[in-house]
Amino acid sequence: MAVADPNRYRPKPGEIPEAPGVYRFRDELGRVVYVGKAKSLRQRLNQYFADFGALHPRTQLMVTTAASVEWTVVNTEVEALQLEYSWIKEYDPRFNVKYRDDKSYPYLAVTMGEEFPRVMVMRGAKRKGTRYFGPYSHAWAIRETVDTLLRVFPVRTCSAGVFKRAGQIGRPCLLGYIGKCSAPCVSKVSAEEHRALAEDFCDFMSGQTSRFIRKLTADMKRASDAEEYERAARVRDDIKALERALEKQAVVLGDGTDCDVIALAEDPLEAAVQVFYVRGGRIRGQRGWVLEKVEETTTGTLVEHFLGQFYGDGPGADNSADGNSADHAGPDSGGIPREVLVPELPPDAEAMAQWLSGRRGGPVHLRVPQRGDKKTLGETVARNAREALALHKLRRASDLTTRSKALHEIQQALELDDAPLRIECYDVSNLQGTHVVASMVVFEDGLARKGEYRRFSVKGYDGTDDVSAIREVITRRFRRYLEEREESGELDMLGDPVFSRGDDPPYPPMSDPSHRTVSGEVHERDEDERPVVSPTRKFAYPPNLVVVDGGAPQVAAAAAALAGLGIDDVSVCGLAKRLEEVWLPGQEYPVIMSRTSEGLYLLQRVRDEAHRFAITYHRAKRGKAAIGSVLDGVPGLGPSRRAALLKAFGSVKAVSAATPQEIAAAVPGIGPKLAETVVAALHAPPGGKVTGDRNND
């Protein structure tokens, strides 16, 4: 299908109204590819056609995929919200944000639509006439709760076949004999009595817990007063069973608040959303979603889209805050609550609150928690969102089929002869031009090879000259590769000297220790793993693809470095962070890969890992320099004593907080006078001078 020219279907000047409304972009086959809303249709739609080059690449792809645009005028922003989400649900446009469950969540369901309601674990689509509670993280958590509550609310849990068979033979199942089912199958209780038990069960699960505990406590007292001690003991055990069920739902908000707490974790390609359902101050459920960003969005816009899709299903009148709806089709923890806590307010927060209030049938407040228990709970939900996003990425990266697809997509997008089985990525890090460092990370077959990571100390450049720094690092890495090949006999001779042109910076030979990898044999130490030790031949294996963090200038520098060494069998590309564009040497325009592309996801992961590794090394180097600048000038404090001092106290901050007596007592070789000199140096004003006797201890 031919790519449409946006100017071909651009509306005529003055044709678009200035009123609020909802618009749809359609492709040449008439399919809706994007739905949006606007306070002013004219202002919003003109942005798509005013300057095509200024649009985000994802938006460019959308407007070139489309062949026409149409709009509908509404009276208010609330109506625009309602119509937008109705159309998104109806048309499922490919360029709108879509939320999908990050796993299949189980619910506790009570089939109130049946003559004899049943308690069960249920997944999938919701059924009319069924009450839902949860979602829960695991099905076993539901079964534990149900097993505890059946002692007090003996509702049937058997399937229709077991229920019918028990009625035919006139004998209940085991649960009926041990008191965990009221056995309506053999008419031990009537249908009305059994339904009353099911309604009490639902009321307890909805948060009306104190009423039942008060009732049972009164029953126990009456039985005790009547000297019916066995019945009193049974009721006492029932109370303990309810209390055990409540203990599994920790109190997080002491004021008995009903609210949904929403948090997001995102990167340029994906985002994870987590929701905690709080009813009566207790967490009643948790649920998560993952989305792929197919358009340029902000956190507030993601929140707006999520609220619309999350609360937009099902009749709003049924979404009561206490979950008493028999046909509950909305959020399954008890409908739309009175309060929704979000990480950032949506752009049209007031309109969104009005829309939610209309669906709930009562006021709904959108808030960003600023302090107290609600802020703490929001941070907990955010931590869960970050872990969910990390787990999603890990599962995606560990799948062999997905990795193979990613490498194939990179090969096609960059027009490579073969799939890039070995990828090296380089990034430069500095702070205001100081401590310039670079990193090299290696991915083989789509997986990180931390044992082959390298880090470089770059000297002679300020922080604004990262292009020259990239050129130097690439040169040093591949000169080492050529040297090692020559040593092994794979090369008869090295190429001509590099950078002979007078305007290029001279590079010292690789034998210069100051320009070798600073970390020696150990290249990375994570908190949860042992040091990674490199093989003897550190640069023996060339990559199929070199990726640099940056755009056209950085790519040109890397390509020039390889060309200067006579290396022509290694491909080069750059990944620009702002727009996720892939740049190739000598190309005027970047390669735009699909936002859903596994290849782009792999390139982004490689780039982010290089950035992380560079930042880690830069912080460590900066920290060592800061420590040295404070303690190096202390008279009488040599390298051994500095090391012993830091080992004893752990940090310069801890040394600063210690007294001279504590320092002298903790560090052998440092006497009282030297300890006083150390304390004076750490507390001296900037530029102050500390004097002391080097032999004072």
C-alpha positions as CSV (number, residue, x, y, z in Angstrom):
1,M,0.0,0.0,0.0
2,A,1.4,3.4,-1.0
3,V,2.3,5.9,1.7
4,A,-0.2,8.7,1.9
5,D,0.9,12.3,1.6
6,P,-0.5,14.3,4.6
7,N,-1.0,17.4,2.5
8,R,-3.2,15.4,0.1
9,Y,-5.9,15.0,2.8
10,R,-5.2,18.2,4.8
11,P,-8.4,20.0,5.6
12,K,-9.0,23.4,3.9
13,P,-8.2,26.6,5.9
14,G,-11.1,27.5,8.2
15,E,-12.8,24.2,7.7
16,I,-11.8,22.8,11.1
17,P,-14.0,24.2,13.9
18,E,-12.4,25.7,17.0
19,A,-14.8,23.8,19.3
20,P,-13.9,20.8,21.5
21,G,-14.2,17.4,19.9
22,V,-12.8,14.1,18.9
23,Y,-11.0,13.2,15.7
24,R,-10.2,10.0,13.8
25,F,-7.4,9.3,11.3
26,R,-8.3,6.6,8.7
27,D,-6.0,4.7,6.3
28,E,-6.7,4.1,2.6
29,L,-8.8,1.1,3.5
30,G,-11.0,3.1,5.9
31,R,-9.6,1.6,9.1
32,V,-9.3,3.9,12.0
33,V,-5.6,4.2,12.9
34,Y,-5.7,6.9,15.6
35,V,-8.3,8.5,17.8
36,G,-7.7,11.7,19.8
37,K,-9.5,14.5,21.5
38,A,-8.9,18.2,21.8
39,K,-10.1,21.4,23.5
40,S,-9.8,23.1,20.1
41,L,-10.0,20.8,17.1
42,R,-8.5,23.5,14.8
43,Q,-5.5,24.1,16.9
44,R,-4.8,20.4,17.5
45,L,-5.3,19.2,14.0
46,N,-3.2,22.0,12.4
47,Q,-0.3,20.7,14.5
48,Y,-0.3,17.5,12.4
49,F,0.0,19.4,9.1
50,A,2.0,22.6,9.9
51,D,5.5,21.3,9.9
52,F,6.0,17.6,9.1
53,G,9.7,17.7,9.9
54,A,9.0,18.9,13.4
55,L,6.7,16.0,14.3
56,H,7.9,13.1,16.4
57,P,8.9,10.1,14.2
58,R,6.0,8.0,15.6
59,T,3.6,10.8,14.7
60,Q,5.1,11.1,11.3
61,L,4.5,7.4,10.7
62,M,0.8,7.9,11.8
63,V,0.0,10.8,9.5
64,T,1.7,9.1,6.5
65,T,-0.2,5.9,7.2
66,A,-3.4,7.8,7.3
67,A,-5.3,8.9,4.2
68,S,-8.1,11.0,5.7
69,V,-9.1,12.7,8.9
70,E,-12.6,13.4,10.3
71,W,-13.9,14.9,13.5
72,T,-17.0,15.2,15.7
73,V,-17.8,18.3,17.6
74,V,-19.0,18.0,21.2
75,N,-20.2,20.5,23.9
76,T,-17.8,19.8,26.7
77,E,-14.4,18.2,27.5
78,V,-16.2,15.5,29.5
79,E,-18.2,14.5,26.4
80,A,-15.0,14.4,24.4
81,L,-13.4,12.0,27.0
82,Q,-16.5,9.7,26.8
83,L,-16.5,9.7,23.0
84,E,-12.8,9.2,22.7
85,Y,-12.7,6.1,24.9
86,S,-15.9,4.7,23.2
87,W,-14.1,5.0,19.8
88,I,-10.9,3.6,21.1
89,K,-12.8,0.6,22.4
90,E,-14.8,0.2,19.2
91,Y,-12.0,0.6,16.6
92,D,-8.9,-0.5,18.6
93,P,-6.6,1.9,16.6
94,R,-3.0,0.8,16.1
95,F,-1.4,4.1,17.1
96,N,-3.2,4.6,20.4
97,V,-1.7,3.4,23.6
98,K,-2.9,-0.1,24.6
99,Y,-2.7,-1.5,28.1
100,R,-2.4,-5.3,28.5
101,D,-2.3,-7.4,31.6
102,D,1.3,-8.4,32.5
103,K,-0.1,-11.8,33.6
104,S,-3.4,-13.6,34.1
105,Y,-4.8,-12.5,37.4
106,P,-7.2,-14.7,39.4
107,Y,-10.3,-13.4,41.1
108,L,-12.5,-14.6,43.9
109,A,-15.9,-14.9,42.4
110,V,-19.4,-15.5,43.9
111,T,-22.0,-16.6,41.4
112,M,-24.9,-14.6,42.8
113,G,-26.9,-15.2,39.6
114,E,-27.4,-18.9,40.4
115,E,-30.1,-20.3,42.7
116,F,-27.4,-21.6,45.0
117,P,-24.4,-19.2,44.8
118,R,-21.0,-20.8,44.6
119,V,-17.6,-19.4,45.7
120,M,-14.8,-20.1,43.2
121,V,-11.5,-19.0,41.6
122,M,-12.1,-17.4,38.2
123,R,-10.0,-15.9,35.5
124,G,-10.8,-14.4,32.1
125,A,-13.9,-12.5,31.1
126,K,-16.4,-11.3,33.6
127,R,-19.8,-12.9,33.8
128,K,-23.1,-11.2,34.4
129,G,-24.6,-11.8,37.8
130,T,-21.3,-12.7,39.4
131,R,-19.6,-10.7,42.2
132,Y,-15.8,-10.4,41.9
133,F,-13.1,-9.7,44.5
134,G,-9.4,-9.2,44.0
135,P,-7.5,-9.5,41.8
136,Y,-5.0,-11.6,43.7
137,S,-1.4,-12.3,42.9
138,H,-1.8,-16.1,43.2
139,A,-4.7,-18.5,43.2
140,W,-3.5,-20.2,46.4
141,A,-4.0,-16.9,48.2
142,I,-7.7,-17.0,47.3
143,R,-8.0,-20.7,48.4
144,E,-6.4,-19.9,51.7
145,T,-8.8,-17.0,52.3
146,V,-11.9,-19.1,51.2
147,D,-10.8,-22.0,53.4
148,T,-10.6,-19.8,56.4
149,L,-14.0,-18.0,55.8
150,L,-16.0,-21.2,55.0
151,R,-16.0,-22.0,58.7
152,V,-18.1,-18.8,59.3
153,F,-19.8,-18.6,56.0
154,P,-20.3,-22.2,54.7
155,V,-21.2,-21.4,51.1
156,R,-21.0,-24.1,48.5
157,T,-17.7,-24.4,46.5
158,C,-18.5,-27.5,44.5
159,S,-19.0,-27.6,40.7
160,A,-22.5,-28.1,39.2
161,G,-21.8,-31.8,38.5
162,V,-20.8,-32.5,42.1
163,F,-23.8,-30.5,43.4
164,K,-26.2,-32.4,41.2
165,R,-24.8,-35.8,42.0
166,A,-24.9,-35.2,45.8
167,G,-28.6,-34.3,45.5
168,Q,-29.3,-37.5,43.5
169,I,-27.7,-39.8,46.1
170,G,-28.9,-37.7,49.1
171,R,-25.5,-37.5,50.7
172,P,-23.3,-34.3,50.9
173,C,-19.6,-34.2,50.2
174,L,-16.8,-34.1,52.8
175,L,-17.1,-30.3,53.3
176,G,-20.7,-30.8,54.3
177,Y,-19.8,-33.3,56.9
178,I,-17.0,-31.2,58.4
179,G,-19.1,-28.0,58.6
180,K,-17.4,-26.0,55.7
181,C,-20.5,-26.2,53.5
182,S,-24.1,-25.7,54.6
183,A,-25.1,-28.6,52.2
184,P,-27.9,-27.0,50.2
185,C,-27.6,-30.0,47.9
186,V,-29.4,-32.2,50.4
187,S,-31.7,-29.4,51.7
188,K,-29.9,-28.9,55.0
189,V,-30.6,-25.2,54.4
190,S,-33.1,-23.6,52.1
191,A,-32.2,-21.6,49.0
192,E,-33.0,-18.4,50.9
193,E,-30.8,-19.3,53.8
194,H,-27.9,-20.2,51.6
195,R,-28.2,-17.0,49.6
196,A,-28.1,-15.1,52.9
197,L,-24.8,-16.8,53.7
198,A,-23.5,-15.9,50.3
199,E,-24.5,-12.3,50.8
200,D,-22.8,-12.2,54.2
201,F,-19.7,-13.6,52.6
202,C,-19.7,-10.9,50.0
203,D,-20.3,-8.2,52.6
204,F,-17.3,-9.4,54.6
205,M,-15.1,-9.4,51.5
206,S,-16.3,-5.9,50.6
207,G,-14.9,-4.6,53.9
208,Q,-17.9,-4.8,56.3
209,T,-15.8,-6.8,58.7
210,S,-16.5,-5.2,62.1
211,R,-20.2,-5.9,61.9
212,F,-19.7,-9.7,61.8
213,I,-17.0,-9.7,64.5
214,R,-19.3,-7.7,66.8
215,K,-22.2,-10.1,66.1
216,L,-20.1,-13.2,66.8
217,T,-18.7,-11.6,69.9
218,A,-22.2,-11.0,71.2
219,D,-23.2,-14.6,70.4
220,M,-20.2,-15.9,72.2
221,K,-21.1,-13.9,75.3
222,R,-24.7,-15.1,75.3
223,A,-23.6,-18.7,74.9
224,S,-21.2,-18.3,77.8
225,D,-23.8,-16.6,80.0
226,A,-26.1,-19.6,79.3
227,E,-23.3,-21.9,80.2
228,E,-23.2,-23.4,76.7
229,Y,-19.5,-23.5,76.7
230,E,-19.0,-25.8,73.7
231,R,-21.1,-23.4,71.5
232,A,-19.2,-20.5,72.9
233,A,-15.9,-22.2,72.0
234,R,-17.0,-22.8,68.5
235,V,-18.0,-19.1,68.1
236,R,-14.7,-18.1,69.6
237,D,-12.9,-20.2,66.9
238,D,-15.1,-18.5,64.3
239,I,-14.0,-15.1,65.5
240,K,-10.3,-16.2,65.3
241,A,-10.9,-17.4,61.8
242,L,-12.2,-14.0,60.7
243,E,-9.3,-12.3,62.4
244,R,-6.8,-14.5,60.6
245,A,-8.4,-13.6,57.3
246,L,-8.1,-9.9,58.1
247,E,-4.4,-10.3,59.2
248,K,-3.6,-11.3,55.6
249,Q,-4.9,-7.9,54.4
250,A,-2.6,-5.4,56.2
251,V,-3.9,-2.0,57.2
252,V,-2.1,0.7,55.1
253,L,-4.4,3.7,55.7
254,G,-5.6,4.1,59.2
255,D,-8.6,6.3,58.4
256,G,-10.4,3.4,56.6
257,T,-10.0,5.1,53.2
258,D,-11.4,3.6,50.0
259,C,-9.0,4.5,47.1
260,D,-7.1,3.1,44.1
261,V,-3.4,3.9,44.1
262,I,-1.8,4.0,40.6
263,A,1.9,4.2,39.8
264,L,3.9,4.0,36.6
265,A,7.4,3.0,35.6
266,E,8.5,3.8,32.1
267,D,11.3,4.1,29.6
268,P,11.3,5.5,26.1
269,L,9.7,2.3,24.6
270,E,7.5,0.8,27.3
271,A,5.8,1.4,30.6
272,A,4.4,-0.7,33.4
273,V,1.4,0.3,35.5
274,Q,0.5,-1.1,38.9
275,V,-2.7,-0.5,40.9
276,F,-3.4,-1.3,44.5
277,Y,-7.0,-1.5,45.5
278,V,-7.5,-0.1,49.1
279,R,-10.9,-0.7,50.7
280,G,-11.5,0.1,54.3
281,G,-7.9,1.1,54.7
282,R,-6.7,-2.4,53.7
283,I,-5.2,-3.6,50.4
284,R,-7.8,-5.8,48.8
285,G,-6.1,-6.5,45.5
286,Q,-3.3,-5.7,43.1
287,R,-3.1,-5.7,39.3
288,G,-0.5,-4.7,36.7
289,W,-0.3,-3.8,33.0
290,V,2.4,-3.3,30.5
291,L,2.1,-1.1,27.4
292,E,4.2,-0.3,24.4
293,K,4.4,3.4,23.5
294,V,3.3,3.8,20.0
295,E,3.0,7.6,20.2
296,E,4.8,10.4,22.0
297,T,3.4,10.6,25.4
298,T,4.0,12.2,28.8
299,T,3.3,10.7,32.2
300,G,0.2,12.7,32.6
301,T,-1.1,11.6,29.2
302,L,-0.4,7.9,30.1
303,V,-2.4,8.4,33.3
304,E,-5.3,9.9,31.3
305,H,-5.3,7.0,28.9
306,F,-5.1,4.5,31.6
307,L,-8.0,6.0,33.6
308,G,-10.2,6.0,30.6
309,Q,-9.5,2.4,29.6
310,F,-9.4,1.1,33.2
311,Y,-12.7,2.7,34.4
312,G,-14.3,3.0,31.0
313,D,-15.7,-0.6,30.8
314,G,-19.1,-1.5,32.1
315,P,-22.0,0.7,33.4
316,G,-20.9,3.3,35.8
317,A,-24.0,3.0,37.9
318,D,-22.9,-0.5,39.0
319,N,-19.5,0.6,40.1
320,S,-20.4,1.4,43.7
321,A,-17.6,2.0,46.1
322,D,-18.5,-0.9,48.4
323,G,-18.7,-3.4,45.6
324,N,-22.4,-4.2,46.2
325,S,-23.2,-4.4,42.5
326,A,-24.5,-7.8,41.4
327,D,-23.3,-7.2,37.9
328,H,-20.0,-5.7,38.4
329,A,-18.3,-5.0,35.1
330,G,-15.9,-2.2,36.1
331,P,-12.7,-2.4,38.2
332,D,-13.0,-5.5,40.2
333,S,-12.0,-4.3,43.6
334,G,-15.3,-2.7,44.3
335,G,-15.8,-0.2,41.4
336,I,-14.6,3.4,41.1
337,P,-13.7,4.6,44.6
338,R,-14.1,8.1,46.0
339,E,-10.4,8.8,45.7
340,V,-7.9,7.9,43.0
341,L,-4.2,8.6,43.7
342,V,-2.0,9.0,40.7
343,P,1.7,9.9,40.1
344,E,0.8,12.9,38.0
345,L,-2.5,14.6,37.1
346,P,-3.7,14.2,33.6
347,P,-3.8,17.3,31.3
348,D,-7.5,17.7,31.7
349,A,-7.7,16.7,35.4
350,E,-11.0,18.5,36.1
351,A,-12.8,17.0,33.1
352,M,-11.4,13.5,34.0
353,A,-12.7,13.9,37.6
354,Q,-16.1,14.9,36.3
355,W,-16.2,11.9,33.9
356,L,-15.3,9.5,36.7
357,S,-17.8,11.1,39.0
358,G,-20.5,10.6,36.4
359,R,-19.6,6.9,36.0
360,R,-19.5,6.3,39.7
361,G,-22.7,8.3,40.5
362,G,-20.9,10.3,43.2
363,P,-17.8,12.6,43.6
364,V,-14.4,11.2,42.6
365,H,-11.2,13.1,43.6
366,L,-8.0,12.8,41.6
367,R,-5.0,13.5,43.7
368,V,-1.2,13.3,43.7
369,P,-0.2,12.3,47.3
370,Q,2.3,14.7,48.8
371,R,3.0,13.4,52.3
372,G,2.0,10.9,54.9
373,D,0.8,7.3,54.6
374,K,-0.7,7.8,51.1
375,K,2.6,9.1,49.7
376,T,4.4,6.1,51.3
377,L,1.9,3.7,49.8
378,G,2.3,5.4,46.4
379,E,6.1,4.8,46.6
380,T,5.4,1.2,47.4
381,V,3.2,0.8,44.3
382,A,5.8,2.6,42.2
383,R,8.5,0.2,43.4
384,N,6.2,-2.7,42.3
385,A,5.8,-1.0,38.9
386,R,9.5,-0.8,38.4
387,E,10.0,-4.4,39.4
388,A,7.2,-5.4,37.0
389,L,8.8,-3.5,34.1
390,A,12.2,-5.1,34.9
391,L,10.7,-8.5,35.0
392,H,8.9,-7.9,31.7
393,K,12.1,-6.9,30.1
394,L,14.0,-9.9,31.5
395,R,11.3,-12.3,30.2
396,R,11.4,-10.6,26.8
397,A,15.2,-10.7,26.6
398,S,15.5,-14.3,27.7
399,D,13.2,-15.7,25.0
400,L,15.3,-17.3,22.2
401,T,12.7,-16.7,19.5
402,T,12.3,-13.0,20.5
403,R,16.1,-12.6,20.4
404,S,16.4,-14.2,17.0
405,K,13.6,-12.0,15.7
406,A,15.4,-8.9,17.1
407,L,18.7,-9.7,15.4
408,H,16.9,-10.4,12.1
409,E,15.0,-7.1,12.3
410,I,18.3,-5.2,12.9
411,Q,19.9,-7.0,9.9
412,Q,17.0,-5.9,7.7
413,A,16.7,-2.3,9.0
414,L,20.5,-1.7,8.6
415,E,20.8,-3.8,5.4
416,L,23.6,-6.0,6.9
417,D,24.9,-9.1,5.2
418,D,24.4,-11.2,8.3
419,A,22.6,-11.0,11.6
420,P,24.8,-9.1,14.1
421,L,25.5,-11.9,16.5
422,R,28.1,-9.8,18.4
423,I,27.2,-6.2,19.2
424,E,29.5,-3.7,20.9
425,C,28.1,-0.4,22.2
426,Y,30.1,2.7,23.3
427,D,29.1,5.6,25.5
428,V,31.0,8.6,26.9
429,S,30.3,10.0,30.4
430,N,31.6,13.2,32.1
431,L,30.5,15.8,34.6
432,Q,31.0,19.4,33.3
433,G,34.0,18.3,31.3
434,T,35.8,16.5,34.1
435,H,36.7,12.8,34.6
436,V,35.8,11.9,31.0
437,V,35.3,8.1,30.7
438,A,33.9,5.7,28.2
439,S,32.3,2.3,28.3
440,M,32.2,-0.7,26.0
441,V,29.5,-3.3,26.5
442,V,29.1,-6.6,24.6
443,F,26.0,-8.5,23.6
444,E,26.3,-11.8,21.9
445,D,23.2,-13.5,20.5
446,G,21.1,-10.8,22.2
447,L,22.5,-11.5,25.7
448,A,24.9,-9.4,27.7
449,R,28.4,-10.7,28.1
450,K,29.6,-8.8,31.2
451,G,32.9,-10.6,31.3
452,E,33.9,-8.7,28.1
453,Y,32.8,-5.3,29.2
454,R,35.6,-2.6,29.1
455,R,35.9,0.9,30.4
456,F,38.3,3.6,29.3
457,S,39.7,6.7,30.9
458,V,39.7,9.5,28.3
459,K,42.2,12.3,28.7
460,G,42.8,15.5,26.7
461,Y,39.2,16.4,26.0
462,D,36.5,18.4,27.7
463,G,33.0,17.3,28.2
464,T,31.7,19.1,25.0
465,D,34.0,17.1,22.7
466,D,32.4,13.7,23.0
467,V,32.8,13.2,19.2
468,S,36.6,13.2,19.5
469,A,36.3,11.0,22.6
470,I,34.2,8.4,20.7
471,R,36.8,8.5,17.9
472,E,39.7,7.9,20.4
473,V,37.9,5.1,22.2
474,I,37.0,3.2,19.0
475,T,40.6,3.7,17.7
476,R,42.1,2.3,20.9
477,R,39.8,-0.6,21.1
478,F,40.4,-1.8,17.5
479,R,44.1,-1.0,17.5
480,R,44.3,-3.5,20.4
481,Y,42.3,-5.9,18.4
482,L,44.8,-5.6,15.5
483,E,47.8,-5.9,17.8
484,E,46.4,-9.1,19.4
485,R,45.7,-10.6,16.0
486,E,49.3,-9.8,14.9
487,E,50.7,-11.4,18.1
488,S,48.6,-14.5,17.4
489,G,49.8,-14.7,13.8
490,E,46.4,-13.9,12.3
491,L,47.9,-10.6,10.8
492,D,51.3,-10.3,9.1
493,M,51.5,-6.6,9.7
494,L,49.6,-3.7,11.2
495,G,48.1,-1.0,9.0
496,D,49.5,2.4,8.4
497,P,49.7,4.9,11.3
498,V,46.4,6.4,12.2
499,F,45.3,10.1,12.1
500,S,48.3,11.4,10.1
501,R,46.4,14.5,9.1
502,G,47.6,17.6,11.0
503,D,44.1,18.7,12.1
504,D,43.4,15.5,13.9
505,P,44.4,15.0,17.5
506,P,47.5,12.8,18.1
507,Y,46.7,9.6,20.0
508,P,49.3,8.0,22.2
509,P,50.4,4.4,21.6
510,M,48.3,1.7,23.2
511,S,51.3,0.8,25.3
512,D,50.8,4.0,27.3
513,P,49.5,2.8,30.7
514,S,47.4,5.9,31.1
515,H,45.3,5.0,28.1
516,R,44.6,1.4,28.8
517,T,41.5,0.2,30.4
518,V,41.7,1.5,33.9
519,S,40.1,-1.4,35.7
520,G,42.7,-4.0,34.7
521,E,41.4,-7.5,34.8
522,V,38.3,-6.8,36.9
523,H,35.8,-4.8,34.8
524,E,32.6,-4.7,36.8
525,R,31.4,-5.6,40.3
526,D,27.7,-5.7,40.9
527,E,26.3,-5.9,44.4
528,D,25.0,-9.4,43.8
529,E,27.8,-10.9,41.8
530,R,31.5,-11.6,42.0
531,P,34.0,-9.6,40.0
532,V,34.1,-10.5,36.3
533,V,37.5,-11.5,35.1
534,S,38.5,-11.0,31.5
535,P,40.4,-13.5,29.4
536,T,44.0,-12.9,28.6
537,R,43.2,-11.6,25.1
538,K,41.1,-8.7,26.0
539,F,40.1,-7.4,22.5
540,A,40.6,-10.6,20.4
541,Y,37.0,-10.8,19.0
542,P,35.7,-8.1,16.6
543,P,31.9,-7.3,16.6
544,N,29.6,-7.5,13.7
545,L,28.0,-4.2,14.7
546,V,29.3,-1.2,16.6
547,V,26.6,1.0,18.2
548,V,27.4,4.4,19.6
549,D,25.2,6.5,21.8
550,G,24.4,9.5,19.7
551,G,23.5,10.8,16.3
552,A,25.2,11.5,13.0
553,P,28.4,13.2,14.4
554,Q,29.2,10.3,16.7
555,V,28.5,7.8,14.0
556,A,30.8,9.6,11.6
557,A,33.6,9.7,14.2
558,A,33.3,5.9,14.8
559,A,33.3,5.2,11.1
560,A,36.3,7.4,10.5
561,A,38.2,5.6,13.3
562,L,37.5,2.2,11.7
563,A,38.4,3.5,8.3
564,G,41.7,4.9,9.5
565,L,42.6,1.5,10.8
566,G,41.7,-0.2,7.5
567,I,38.8,-2.1,9.1
568,D,35.9,-2.4,6.6
569,D,34.1,-5.5,7.8
570,V,32.5,-4.0,11.0
571,S,29.2,-2.1,10.6
572,V,28.4,1.1,12.5
573,C,25.2,2.7,13.7
574,G,24.2,5.2,16.3
575,L,21.0,5.4,18.5
576,A,19.9,8.9,19.3
577,K,18.3,8.9,22.7
578,R,15.7,11.7,22.2
579,L,13.8,10.3,19.3
580,E,15.2,6.7,19.3
581,E,16.5,7.2,15.7
582,V,19.0,4.9,14.2
583,W,21.8,6.7,12.3
584,L,24.1,5.2,9.7
585,P,27.4,6.6,8.4
586,G,27.0,9.0,5.5
587,Q,23.2,9.0,5.6
588,E,21.3,12.3,5.5
589,Y,18.2,10.9,7.3
590,P,18.0,8.3,10.1
591,V,16.4,4.9,9.9
592,I,13.1,4.8,11.8
593,M,12.3,1.4,13.3
594,S,8.8,0.5,14.5
595,R,8.1,1.3,18.1
596,T,7.0,-2.3,18.5
597,S,10.1,-3.7,16.8
598,E,12.1,-6.2,18.8
599,G,15.2,-5.0,17.0
600,L,14.8,-1.4,18.3
601,Y,14.1,-2.8,21.8
602,L,17.4,-4.7,21.7
603,L,19.4,-1.7,20.4
604,Q,17.8,0.4,23.2
605,R,18.7,-2.2,25.8
606,V,22.3,-2.3,24.6
607,R,22.6,1.5,24.6
608,D,21.1,1.8,28.1
609,E,23.5,-0.9,29.4
610,A,26.5,1.1,28.0
611,H,25.2,4.2,29.6
612,R,24.7,2.5,32.9
613,F,28.2,1.0,32.8
614,A,29.8,4.4,31.9
615,I,27.9,6.2,34.7
616,T,28.9,3.6,37.2
617,Y,32.6,4.0,36.3
618,H,32.3,7.8,36.2
619,R,30.8,7.9,39.7
620,A,33.5,5.6,41.1
621,K,36.3,7.7,39.6
622,R,34.7,11.0,40.7
623,G,34.3,9.6,44.2
624,K,37.9,8.5,44.4
625,A,39.1,11.9,43.2
626,A,36.9,13.6,45.8
627,I,38.3,11.4,48.6
628,G,41.9,12.0,47.4
629,S,41.4,15.8,47.3
630,V,40.3,15.9,50.9
631,L,42.9,13.6,52.5
632,D,45.9,13.8,50.1
633,G,47.0,17.1,51.6
634,V,47.0,16.0,55.3
635,P,50.7,16.1,56.5
636,G,51.8,12.7,57.8
637,L,48.9,10.8,56.2
638,G,50.3,8.5,53.5
639,P,48.6,6.1,51.2
640,S,48.6,3.2,53.7
641,R,47.2,5.3,56.5
642,R,44.6,6.8,54.2
643,A,43.5,3.3,53.2
644,A,43.4,2.1,56.9
645,L,41.4,5.2,57.9
646,L,38.8,4.6,55.2
647,K,38.6,0.9,55.9
648,A,38.0,1.6,59.6
649,F,35.3,4.2,59.1
650,G,33.9,3.2,55.6
651,S,33.7,6.8,54.2
652,V,35.0,10.3,54.4
653,K,31.7,11.4,55.9
654,A,32.1,8.9,58.7
655,V,35.6,10.1,59.4
656,S,34.4,13.7,59.5
657,A,31.9,12.8,62.2
658,A,34.5,11.1,64.4
659,T,36.5,12.7,67.1
660,P,40.3,12.7,67.2
661,Q,40.2,10.2,70.1
662,E,37.9,7.8,68.1
663,I,40.3,8.0,65.1
664,A,43.4,7.4,67.1
665,A,41.7,4.4,68.8
666,A,40.3,2.9,65.6
667,V,43.3,3.1,63.3
668,P,46.7,1.6,64.2
669,G,49.5,4.0,63.2
670,I,47.6,7.2,63.7
671,G,48.4,8.9,67.0
672,P,46.4,11.7,68.8
673,K,48.2,14.6,67.1
674,L,47.8,13.2,63.6
675,A,44.2,12.4,64.4
676,E,43.7,16.1,65.3
677,T,45.3,17.1,62.1
678,V,43.0,14.8,60.1
679,V,39.9,16.3,61.8
680,A,41.2,19.8,61.2
681,A,41.7,19.1,57.5
682,L,38.2,17.7,57.1
683,H,36.6,20.7,58.8
684,A,38.8,23.3,57.2
685,P,37.0,25.9,55.0
686,P,37.5,25.7,51.3
687,G,41.0,26.9,50.4
688,G,42.1,26.6,54.0
689,K,45.6,25.3,54.8
690,V,46.3,22.6,57.4
691,T,49.7,22.3,58.9
692,G,51.1,19.6,61.1
693,D,54.2,17.6,62.1
694,R,54.7,14.6,59.8
695,N,56.4,12.8,62.6
696,N,53.9,13.7,65.3
697,D,52.8,10.1,65.9
